[in-house]
Amino acid sequence: AYTKQAMETYYAGADKCKTDLQWQAWGEDLYMGICLNMLGAGSEFDGNIIGDNVCKGANCADGVTASYHPFKSAESWFQCHDQAVR
C-alpha cells in the first residue's frame, strides 16, 4: 500500500525511474520499491495489511486486508476483487 505522498513522488519522478533504472525484467512490486527508494520516498513494511499469496496466503474475503498480491492474470485479480468487495 502506498501513501498519497508516495504516489505524488512517483508521478513527479516516474520518468527518472524509467530512464535511470534497468527495470524491464522486474515485477511491479520490485520496480515500485526501488523507484520510490531512489526518489527519496520512505518505506515501511506492515505484513498485517497485505494478503501475500506467496508468503502467508491471500484471503480476499477477509474484510481487513488493504491489498492482495500477487494476482498476475486479469481473471485471478477480478476473482479476488469480487470477493473483497462483497
Residue, then its C-alpha position, 0 to 999 in steps of 0.5 A: a500500500y502506498t501513501k498519497q505522498a508516495m504516489e505524488t513522488y512517483y508521478a513527479g519522478a516516474d520518468k527518472c525511474k524509467t530512464d535511470l533504472q534497468w527495470q524491464a525484467w522486474g515485477e511491479d512490486l520490485y520496480m515500485g520499491i526501488c523507484l520510490n527508494m531512489l526518489g527519496a520516498g520512505s518505506e515501511f513494511d506492515g505484513n498485517i495489511i497485505g494478503d501475500n499469496v506467496c508468503k502467508g496466503a491471500n484471503c480476499a474475503d477477509g474484510v481487513t486486508a488493504s491489498y492482495h498480491p500477487f494476482k498476475s492474470a486479469e481473471s485471478w485479480f477480478q476473482c479476488h476483487d469480487q470477493a473483497v468487495r462483497 
